[in-house]
Amino acid sequence: MTLQTASNYKAQPDTLKDRIILVTGAGDGIGETAAITFAKHGATVILLGRTIPKLERTYDAIIAAGYPQPAIIPLDLEGATYDNYLEVADTIEKEFGHLDGLLHNAGTLGALTPIQQYDLKMWAQVMQINLTAPFLLTRACIPVLKKSNDARIVFTSSSVAHKGRAYWGAYGVSKAGQDNLMAILADELESNTPIRVNSIDPGRVRTRMRALAYPGEDPNTVATPEEIMPTYLYLMGPDSKDVNGQIYHV
């Protein structure tokens, strides 16, 4: 795996026309912006998250802009069982027939603390949301992704996945695990499916999680979610059909 870039990509207005894309964590931050951006470029977006009012806000923004009508699937990634993920996949297949894209955006920071002092319950929570949930959702959705002619799975990476840093604990470990999961899936799915699998390291972005990790940082010195969307459009659209198993840094 090597770090790639697509920050200068110029997407056509209809580059995602008629595509069905599932976005986790679609009620806030990068997930909300990605969902709206995908819809703007023609996709029917399925909004998955824990907090219904936030999902409804994203839904309303898409409808108000005149983009394709999205769908909402409320799901708590921390408490969901594999049966819940199978129900998600079954619902998508029944409603849409196939799935063209899956963006794993949802995540939790946990605590920035030494490993020796890391709370065990929090460790399990972070690993569940950031690593186990994407594994379970992907596993459940592979059959419906295979029904697409040109499908994408995009994971969310981080700089602390590429080089371990003190105090990043479960978050860093979970992101390193996600990148390895991405690479394994890319290798397994490349030869006999229409699915391509990659990761995006969004870098320094103005989100609620970033503010928690760096409370003293001036938010005006980091990128907005809107500024990093070219990479998301590239990896979710047809122009990346030959890209697989890569980490893209914004």
Summary of the structure (lengths in Angstrom):
residues: 250
radius of gyration: 16.9
end to end distance: 15.6
largest distance: 51.4
contacts: 861
relative contact order: 0.18
helix: 47%
strand: 15%
